[in-house]
């Protein structure tokens, strides 16, 4: 219902920081694909089912979305609980995921009451990536934004992470300064 409402409200970007193992939820898949055809950029958390390979959760396993994994506080290492690729797409196709990695361990934030909190996980990482994409869109850095263009911007600007296999490395560590030019 939330995805349908976001489509109806004509949002520009959706952050989906939820996940599960139901790889065949056709109604959610249809809504995600509808959102993308309407120009909505979708970022999705990889999940916190690591460290095993093949642990990316739905909807992060979809090829059409930007899947974000968690980097550790050492930045060039994967956070120990972050899900890793390959992702299982359409029940039988393996694809490299996450598409990018972003800090997701010991991230400092604040509650609405102003209390300091420290959080971990790919939902935190996805929120950071979503925020920078939204910032770029609001600044008008690029005239037309769509998921393919944003994914290309991320791939072209990310910093390589060594020590990851081809199924899990994605395009490397998220580099907001490089992405925003």
Buried (B, 14 or more C-beta within 10 A) or exposed (E): EEBEEBBEEEBEBBBBBBBEEEBEEEEBBEBBBEBBEEEBBBBBBBBBBBEEEBBBBBBBBBEBBBBBBBBBEEBBBBBEBBBBBBBBBEEEEEBBBBBBBBBBBEBEEEEEEEEEEEEBBBBBBBBBBBBBBBEBBEEEEBEEBBBEEBBEBBBEBBEEBEEBEEBBBBBBBBBBEEBBE
